[in-house]
């Protein structure tokens, strides 16, 4: 049978490249990284077209004209992450893009995000005001009919990490971009994909401080999910010399971290959920005015012994405890949480040499 002439999903490609100058894509093939396990992908340009009615119009109840507004470019990608935490892989960047531009200096085999001991603005576990900009090369790599789209000036607006019992660990990004161009030319990126198995629930460990402020590994968790929302707003400076309808960039606002934990209801210390809700003092039987701030540490081990990705959500608050009884099974509580800050650490990675453009501290 001849080619149908349609584009298929398996013909797509997706490459990422760090931008050294915001809004300018690299033309070097080796700068582009290709994630191994993209599960869904999409991109969109919105022209914000407005219908115009004018005095003396001849179209009666029909509008007289149309004009374009500011163009908005967005994208979304859902992926699993390979356990290839090495200098040649894309995985370190997949950890970094959504959290912070800066990281602790790579001097050992543990790489931490953000930079917590350097010079402002990268001198705090709360992170800096900056994210790492990147270009996204996507499209359909169909023989003789390539449709390539280049999104430049990209930032991860929000990231959701989902660890679910029996499932692969899943990352989901909502992306904003400055510009989008289309071409029928070959992809610039040629990066190879990692070959390691995707990270999954079998390597997850949960450490939770609980009501007794003791960081302890707990059993009984069926899932944890959180979203880091960078609250990006478009930046439109008074620097334009032509009408290009583009934003000049984006800036961060107050970050919001929220999510849920699912736990089998146990009597174990650290899982006495109503006591955590009631008070910062353990063993309380009624609510007072104090708030218990906990810590949630999610460790995701790879197939390489001693190698893992660890997220720490700090100053976690449980603001409500809903109980919905199911009579035929062990009770599972779904607990909403918020956090003040989040850090990530690649622990005992396969090399002490960071990838190009990854190792960045504040000047």
C-alpha positions as a Python dict, from the first residue, in 0.01 Angstrom:
ca = {
    (1, 'X'): (0, 0, 0),
    (2, 'X'): (130, 348, -81),
    (3, 'X'): (187, 617, 179),
    (4, 'X'): (-151, 760, 280),
    (5, 'X'): (-23, 1116, 271),
    (6, 'X'): (-113, 1174, 634),
    (7, 'X'): (113, 1262, 924),
    (8, 'X'): (139, 1008, 1206),
    (9, 'X'): (225, 1060, 1571),
    (10, 'X'): (524, 826, 1557),
    (11, 'X'): (680, 1051, 1292),
    (12, 'X'): (721, 1335, 1540),
    (13, 'X'): (1048, 1443, 1693),
    (14, 'X'): (1113, 1656, 2000),
    (15, 'X'): (1445, 1822, 2082),
    (16, 'X'): (1542, 2069, 2356),
    (17, 'X'): (1838, 2307, 2359),
    (18, 'X'): (1948, 2555, 2625),
    (19, 'X'): (1951, 2916, 2500),
    (20, 'X'): (2263, 3114, 2583),
    (21, 'X'): (2086, 3424, 2451),
    (22, 'X'): (1716, 3442, 2533),
    (23, 'X'): (1497, 3386, 2228),
    (24, 'X'): (1784, 3272, 2003),
    (25, 'X'): (1800, 2905, 1912),
    (26, 'X'): (2127, 2725, 1869),
    (27, 'X'): (2225, 2617, 1518),
    (28, 'X'): (2462, 2349, 1650),
    (29, 'X'): (2323, 1998, 1625),
    (30, 'X'): (2509, 1878, 1933),
    (31, 'X'): (2335, 2134, 2156),
    (32, 'X'): (1999, 1962, 2109),
    (33, 'X'): (1884, 1688, 2345),
    (34, 'X'): (1617, 1430, 2266),
    (35, 'X'): (1410, 1297, 2560),
    (36, 'X'): (1365, 921, 2543),
    (37, 'X'): (1013, 868, 2673),
    (38, 'X'): (782, 1148, 2557),
    (39, 'X'): (428, 1025, 2619),
    (40, 'X'): (233, 1321, 2483),
    (41, 'X'): (323, 1642, 2305),
    (42, 'X'): (145, 1951, 2178),
    (43, 'X'): (205, 2312, 2079),
    (44, 'X'): (-19, 2604, 1992),
    (45, 'X'): (-7, 2961, 1867),
    (46, 'X'): (-299, 3189, 1946),
    (47, 'X'): (-337, 3516, 1753),
    (48, 'X'): (-600, 3673, 1981),
    (49, 'X'): (-803, 3797, 1685),
    (50, 'X'): (-1057, 4066, 1766),
    (51, 'X'): (-1362, 4149, 1555),
    (52, 'X'): (-1403, 4523, 1503),
    (53, 'X'): (-1727, 4718, 1470),
    (54, 'X'): (-1691, 5076, 1346),
    (55, 'X'): (-1917, 5381, 1301),
    (56, 'X'): (-2064, 5384, 953),
    (57, 'X'): (-1990, 5018, 893),
    (58, 'X'): (-2150, 4856, 591),
    (59, 'X'): (-2183, 4504, 732),
    (60, 'X'): (-2482, 4582, 952),
    (61, 'X'): (-2474, 4329, 1237),
    (62, 'X'): (-2161, 4169, 1097),
    (63, 'X'): (-1828, 4304, 1216),
    (64, 'X'): (-1645, 4533, 976),
    (65, 'X'): (-1287, 4419, 1022),
    (66, 'X'): (-1053, 4187, 1211),
    (67, 'X'): (-723, 4264, 1383),
    (68, 'X'): (-466, 4046, 1550),
    (69, 'X'): (-360, 4095, 1911),
    (70, 'X'): (-50, 3979, 2097),
    (71, 'X'): (51, 3632, 1988),
    (72, 'X'): (63, 3364, 2255),
    (73, 'X'): (271, 3049, 2211),
    (74, 'X'): (229, 2757, 2447),
    (75, 'X'): (327, 2392, 2452),
    (76, 'X'): (282, 2089, 2671),
    (77, 'X'): (480, 1771, 2709),
    (78, 'X'): (437, 1464, 2926),
    (79, 'X'): (727, 1228, 2970),
    (80, 'X'): (886, 950, 3167),
    (81, 'X'): (1250, 995, 3265),
    (82, 'X'): (1525, 748, 3188),
    (83, 'X'): (1756, 645, 3469),
    (84, 'X'): (2063, 753, 3266),
    (85, 'X'): (2184, 1025, 3503),
    (86, 'X'): (2507, 1090, 3318),
    (87, 'X'): (2678, 1388, 3160),
    (88, 'X'): (2565, 1291, 2810),
    (89, 'X'): (2197, 1260, 2898),
    (90, 'X'): (1906, 1499, 2892),
    (91, 'X'): (1780, 1391, 3235),
    (92, 'X'): (1971, 1651, 3442),
    (93, 'X'): (1809, 1924, 3233),
    (94, 'X'): (1466, 1766, 3268),
    (95, 'X'): (1514, 1801, 3644),
    (96, 'X'): (1637, 2160, 3622),
    (97, 'X'): (1423, 2343, 3363),
    (98, 'X'): (1114, 2363, 3585),
    (99, 'X'): (1285, 2452, 3914),
    (100, 'X'): (1567, 2706, 3881),
    (101, 'X'): (1839, 2840, 3656),
    (102, 'X'): (2108, 2788, 3919),
    (103, 'X'): (2247, 2483, 4092),
    (104, 'X'): (2507, 2401, 4354),
    (105, 'X'): (2851, 2375, 4197),
    (106, 'X'): (2923, 2032, 4058),
    (107, 'X'): (3223, 1923, 4263),
    (108, 'X'): (3107, 1577, 4363),
    (109, 'X'): (2865, 1324, 4226),
    (110, 'X'): (2564, 1493, 4387),
    (111, 'X'): (2408, 1776, 4186),
    (112, 'X'): (2162, 1996, 4375),
    (113, 'X'): (1901, 2245, 4250),
    (114, 'X'): (1882, 2533, 4334),
    (115, 'X'): (2213, 2691, 4437),
    (116, 'X'): (2178, 2746, 4812),
    (117, 'X'): (2516, 2876, 4926),
    (118, 'X'): (2637, 3114, 4658),
    (119, 'X'): (2591, 3478, 4573),
    (120, 'X'): (2254, 3645, 4525),
    (121, 'X'): (2026, 3565, 4348),
    (122, 'X'): (2120, 3199, 4375),
    (123, 'X'): (2185, 3182, 4746),
    (124, 'X'): (1880, 3021, 4901),
    (125, 'X'): (1691, 2694, 4918),
    (126, 'X'): (1393, 2906, 4810),
    (127, 'X'): (1562, 2949, 4472),
    (128, 'X'): (1636, 3247, 4253),
    (129, 'X'): (1400, 3453, 4038),
    (130, 'X'): (1531, 3291, 3719),
    (131, 'X'): (1455, 2981, 3515),
    (132, 'X'): (1667, 2828, 3240),
    (133, 'X'): (1546, 2934, 2892),
    (134, 'X'): (1543, 2681, 2611),
    (135, 'X'): (1437, 2622, 2253),
    (136, 'X'): (1205, 2341, 2152),
    (137, 'X'): (1233, 2180, 1809),
    (138, 'X'): (925, 1974, 1730),
    (139, 'X'): (733, 1852, 1430),
    (140, 'X'): (688, 1570, 1183),
    (141, 'X'): (997, 1409, 1035),
    (142, 'X'): (819, 1259, 734),
    (143, 'X'): (1037, 1174, 437),
    (144, 'X'): (1012, 1446, 167),
    (145, 'X'): (740, 1621, 372),
    (146, 'X'): (911, 1751, 686),
    (147, 'X'): (709, 1991, 898),
    (148, 'X'): (943, 2141, 1158),
    (149, 'X'): (842, 2396, 1420),
    (150, 'X'): (1088, 2588, 1635),
    (151, 'X'): (966, 2738, 1962),
    (152, 'X'): (1214, 2988, 2106),
    (153, 'X'): (1226, 3171, 2436),
    (154, 'X'): (1069, 2876, 2620),
    (155, 'X'): (1021, 2843, 2995),
    (156, 'X'): (845, 2576, 3200),
    (157, 'X'): (547, 2758, 3346),
    (158, 'X'): (441, 2468, 3563),
    (159, 'X'): (551, 2112, 3628),
    (160, 'X'): (353, 1824, 3774),
    (161, 'X'): (529, 1513, 3905),
    (162, 'X'): (315, 1203, 3959),
    (163, 'X'): (431, 893, 4148),
    (164, 'X'): (155, 634, 4149),
    (165, 'X'): (162, 280, 4285),
    (166, 'X'): (251, 33, 4009),
    (167, 'X'): (306, 304, 3745),
    (168, 'X'): (591, 487, 3577),
    (169, 'X'): (684, 820, 3736),
    (170, 'X'): (540, 1088, 3508),
    (171, 'X'): (642, 1451, 3454),
    (172, 'X'): (409, 1699, 3284),
    (173, 'X'): (516, 2045, 3168),
    (174, 'X'): (309, 2346, 3064),
    (175, 'X'): (542, 2566, 2859),
    (176, 'X'): (529, 2928, 2745),
    (177, 'X'): (737, 3059, 2455),
    (178, 'X'): (825, 3388, 2290),
    (179, 'X'): (803, 3287, 1924),
    (180, 'X'): (723, 3004, 1684),
    (181, 'X'): (852, 2956, 1331),
    (182, 'X'): (779, 2683, 1075),
    (183, 'X'): (1009, 2533, 815),
    (184, 'X'): (1015, 2242, 572),
    (185, 'X'): (1386, 2184, 635),
    (186, 'X'): (1557, 1906, 827),
    (187, 'X'): (1574, 1907, 1205),
    (188, 'X'): (1883, 2069, 1353),
    (189, 'X'): (1890, 1829, 1647),
    (190, 'X'): (2055, 1492, 1610),
    (191, 'X'): (2091, 1395, 1976),
    (192, 'X'): (2046, 1030, 2067),
    (193, 'X'): (1792, 914, 2321),
    (194, 'X'): (1883, 754, 2652),
    (195, 'X'): (1846, 377, 2665),
    (196, 'X'): (1794, 326, 3038),
    (197, 'X'): (1461, 200, 3167),
    (198, 'X'): (1209, 465, 3278),
    (199, 'X'): (1189, 542, 3648),
    (200, 'X'): (891, 377, 3814),
    (201, 'X'): (716, 320, 4146),
    (202, 'X'): (936, 25, 4238),
    (203, 'X'): (1222, 267, 4304),
    (204, 'X'): (1022, 523, 4504),
    (205, 'X'): (1072, 577, 4877),
    (206, 'X'): (876, 832, 5081),
    (207, 'X'): (1024, 1004, 5383),
    (208, 'X'): (778, 1209, 5586),
    (209, 'X'): (837, 1400, 5908),
    (210, 'X'): (484, 1353, 6033),
    (211, 'X'): (348, 1496, 6356),
    (212, 'X'): (661, 1408, 6554),
    (213, 'X'): (912, 1602, 6338),
    (214, 'X'): (1108, 1284, 6272),
    (215, 'X'): (1213, 1219, 5912),
    (216, 'X'): (1120, 855, 5867),
    (217, 'X'): (1061, 627, 5568),
    (218, 'X'): (701, 516, 5569),
    (219, 'X'): (508, 234, 5408),
    (220, 'X'): (144, 254, 5312),
    (221, 'X'): (169, 533, 5056),
    (222, 'X'): (-22, 467, 4734),
    (223, 'X'): (77, 781, 4550),
    (224, 'X'): (204, 1135, 4568),
    (225, 'X'): (165, 1416, 4317),
    (226, 'X'): (266, 1779, 4325),
    (227, 'X'): (262, 2078, 4092),
    (228, 'X'): (522, 2354, 4093),
    (229, 'X'): (362, 2664, 3940),
    (230, 'X'): (617, 2933, 3855),
    (231, 'X'): (345, 3194, 3799),
    (232, 'X'): (505, 3330, 3483),
    (233, 'X'): (377, 3659, 3345),
    (234, 'X'): (459, 3800, 2999),
    (235, 'X'): (702, 4090, 2994),
    (236, 'X'): (636, 4367, 2743),
    (237, 'X'): (903, 4635, 2763),
    (238, 'X'): (910, 4974, 2586),
    (239, 'X'): (1187, 4867, 2351),
    (240, 'X'): (1003, 4779, 2031),
    (241, 'X'): (1107, 4935, 1703),
    (242, 'X'): (852, 4742, 1495),
    (243, 'X'): (508, 4593, 1556),
    (244, 'X'): (598, 4225, 1606),
    (245, 'X'): (320, 4139, 1856),
    (246, 'X'): (570, 3932, 2059),
    (247, 'X'): (635, 3937, 2429),
    (248, 'X'): (986, 4040, 2530),
    (249, 'X'): (1011, 3761, 2785),
    (250, 'X'): (853, 3634, 3104),
    (251, 'X'): (907, 3700, 3470),
    (252, 'X'): (841, 3485, 3775),
    (253, 'X'): (604, 3572, 4056),
    (254, 'X'): (530, 3403, 4385),
    (255, 'X'): (570, 3028, 4328),
    (256, 'X'): (292, 2793, 4435),
    (257, 'X'): (356, 2430, 4524),
    (258, 'X'): (54, 2210, 4587),
    (259, 'X'): (-44, 1848, 4552),
    (260, 'X'): (-188, 1539, 4716),
    (261, 'X'): (-68, 1234, 4905),
    (262, 'X'): (-257, 905, 4919),
    (263, 'X'): (-197, 691, 5227),
    (264, 'X'): (-351, 379, 5369),
    (265, 'X'): (-485, 481, 5710),
    (266, 'X'): (-249, 345, 5977),
    (267, 'X'): (-182, 420, 6342),
    (268, 'X'): (192, 458, 6284),
    (269, 'X'): (366, 768, 6420),
    (270, 'X'): (402, 1019, 6142),
    (271, 'X'): (70, 916, 5990),
    (272, 'X'): (-165, 1041, 6259),
    (273, 'X'): (-321, 1281, 6015),
    (274, 'X'): (-571, 1456, 6239),
    (275, 'X'): (-300, 1527, 6496),
    (276, 'X'): (-95, 1689, 6219),
    (277, 'X'): (-400, 1891, 6115),
    (278, 'X'): (-480, 1994, 6473),
    (279, 'X'): (-154, 2138, 6595),
    (280, 'X'): (224, 2180, 6572),
    (281, 'X'): (235, 1990, 6902),
    (282, 'X'): (201, 1613, 6875),
    (283, 'X'): (-68, 1407, 7045),
    (284, 'X'): (-321, 1691, 7045),
    (285, 'X'): (-684, 1574, 7041),
    (286, 'X'): (-836, 1904, 6933),
    (287, 'X'): (-734, 2190, 6710),
    (288, 'X'): (-537, 2494, 6827),
    (289, 'X'): (-388, 2799, 6647),
    (290, 'X'): (-52, 2646, 6557),
    (291, 'X'): (40, 2489, 6224),
    (292, 'X'): (256, 2183, 6180),
    (293, 'X'): (518, 2232, 5907),
    (294, 'X'): (640, 1900, 5771),
    (295, 'X'): (885, 1783, 5510),
    (296, 'X'): (810, 1540, 5228),
    (297, 'X'): (1108, 1371, 5062),
    (298, 'X'): (1042, 1164, 4751),
    (299, 'X'): (1339, 952, 4647),
    (300, 'X'): (1327, 787, 4305),
    (301, 'X'): (1600, 528, 4264),
    (302, 'X'): (1737, 431, 3924),
    (303, 'X'): (1852, 92, 3803),
    (304, 'X'): (2209, 189, 3890),
    (305, 'X'): (2295, 103, 4249),
    (306, 'X'): (2311, 411, 4472),
    (307, 'X'): (2185, 648, 4204),
    (308, 'X'): (1862, 839, 4260),
    (309, 'X'): (1668, 1157, 4210),
    (310, 'X'): (1543, 1308, 4536),
    (311, 'X'): (1283, 1584, 4565),
    (312, 'X'): (1235, 1762, 4898),
    (313, 'X'): (918, 1961, 4959),
    (314, 'X'): (977, 2182, 5264),
    (315, 'X'): (734, 2340, 5509),
    (316, 'X'): (455, 2113, 5394),
    (317, 'X'): (112, 2192, 5536),
    (318, 'X'): (-188, 1961, 5553),
    (319, 'X'): (-484, 2199, 5569),
    (320, 'X'): (-765, 1945, 5560),
    (321, 'X'): (-817, 1575, 5618),
    (322, 'X'): (-1111, 1433, 5424),
    (323, 'X'): (-1236, 1088, 5528),
    (324, 'X'): (-1455, 903, 5279),
    (325, 'X'): (-1525, 556, 5415),
    (326, 'X'): (-1530, 259, 5177),
    (327, 'X'): (-1674, -41, 5358),
    (328, 'X'): (-1514, -321, 5158),
    (329, 'X'): (-1145, -226, 5166),
    (330, 'X'): (-855, -78, 5358),
    (331, 'X'): (-917, 292, 5404),
    (332, 'X'): (-710, 527, 5187),
    (333, 'X'): (-690, 899, 5262),
    (334, 'X'): (-621, 1153, 4988),
    (335, 'X'): (-459, 1448, 5161),
    (336, 'X'): (-420, 1790, 4996),
    (337, 'X'): (-84, 1954, 5068),
    (338, 'X'): (99, 2280, 5005),
    (339, 'X'): (470, 2357, 5042),
    (340, 'X'): (688, 2665, 5074),
    (341, 'X'): (985, 2544, 4868),
    (342, 'X'): (1117, 2254, 4665),
    (343, 'X'): (1467, 2127, 4593),
    (344, 'X'): (1597, 1843, 4379),
    (345, 'X'): (1918, 1645, 4398),
    (346, 'X'): (2069, 1396, 4158),
    (347, 'X'): (2249, 1166, 4399),
    (348, 'X'): (2558, 962, 4310),
    (349, 'X'): (2522, 1019, 3938),
    (350, 'X'): (2723, 822, 3687),
    (351, 'X'): (2981, 1098, 3639),
    (352, 'X'): (3113, 1406, 3818),
    (353, 'X'): (3129, 1599, 3490),
    (354, 'X'): (2813, 1799, 3429),
    (355, 'X'): (2666, 1845, 3081),
    (356, 'X'): (2748, 2163, 2888),
    (357, 'X'): (2531, 2458, 3000),
    (358, 'X'): (2402, 2270, 3307),
    (359, 'X'): (2645, 2374, 3580),
    (360, 'X'): (2546, 2733, 3654),
    (361, 'X'): (2580, 2939, 3969),
    (362, 'X'): (2481, 3300, 4026),
    (363, 'X'): (2756, 3548, 3947),
}
